[in-house]
């Protein structure tokens, strides 16, 4: 015997699935705030929830990413609003 669901029940289930998919997708994607425009020697970035990576020129920088440099490293980030942020050594 085939069980039929009412239109309302089907709509509630469908909207729940779509809502959960949206929450999962949005938490997996970080908001891009800029791009690395220059890197001298070593600069690293640690996006939220992701392991530390070496920053290379042209790489996206995301909201709340921790950027660090060693004693000789520097980097410049071009923000989406076209302002530039320069991060010097030992930062």
C-alpha positions in Angstrom: 0.0 0.0 0.0 1.4 3.4 -1.0 1.1 6.1 1.7 0.3 9.6 0.5 1.4 12.7 2.3 -0.7 15.8 2.3 0.6 18.9 0.4 1.2 20.7 3.7 3.3 17.8 5.1 5.3 17.7 1.9 5.9 21.4 1.9 7.1 21.4 5.6 9.5 18.6 4.8 10.8 20.3 1.7 11.3 23.6 3.4 13.1 21.9 6.3 15.6 20.2 3.9 16.2 23.5 2.1 16.8 25.4 5.4 19.3 22.8 6.6 21.1 22.8 3.3 21.4 26.6 3.5 22.8 26.5 7.0 25.4 23.9 6.1 26.5 25.7 2.9 26.8 29.1 4.6 28.9 27.8 7.5 31.2 26.1 5.0 31.9 29.3 3.1 33.8 32.1 4.6 33.2 35.7 3.5 35.9 37.1 1.3 37.2 40.4 2.5 40.2 40.9 0.3 43.1 39.5 -1.7 46.8 39.3 -1.0 48.4 41.9 -3.3 52.0 41.4 -2.2 54.0 39.0 0.0 57.6 39.4 1.0 59.2 36.3 2.5 56.8 34.5 4.9 53.3 35.4 5.8 50.7 32.9 7.1 46.9 33.1 7.4 44.6 31.1 9.6 41.0 31.3 8.5 38.3 30.5 11.1 38.0 26.7 11.5 40.8 25.9 9.0 44.4 25.1 9.5 47.2 27.7 9.0 48.4 28.2 5.4 51.2 30.2 3.8 49.8 33.3 2.1 50.7 33.7 -1.6 50.1 36.6 -3.9 46.6 36.6 -5.3 45.1 34.5 -2.5 41.7 35.3 -1.1 41.6 36.6 2.5 38.5 35.9 4.5 36.7 37.6 7.4 38.3 37.0 10.8 41.4 35.4 9.3 44.5 35.7 11.5 47.4 36.9 9.5 50.9 36.6 10.9 54.4 37.4 9.6 57.9 36.3 10.8 60.8 38.7 11.6 61.3 39.6 8.0 57.9 38.8 6.4 55.4 41.4 5.1 52.2 41.3 3.2 49.7 43.7 1.8 46.0 42.9 1.5 43.8 44.8 -1.0 40.4 44.9 0.6 37.1 44.6 -1.4 36.5 48.3 -0.8 39.8 49.0 -2.5 41.7 50.1 0.7 45.1 48.5 1.3 46.2 47.0 4.6 50.0 46.5 5.0 51.2 44.0 7.6 54.8 44.4 8.6 57.4 42.1 10.2 56.7 40.4 13.5 53.0 41.0 13.2 
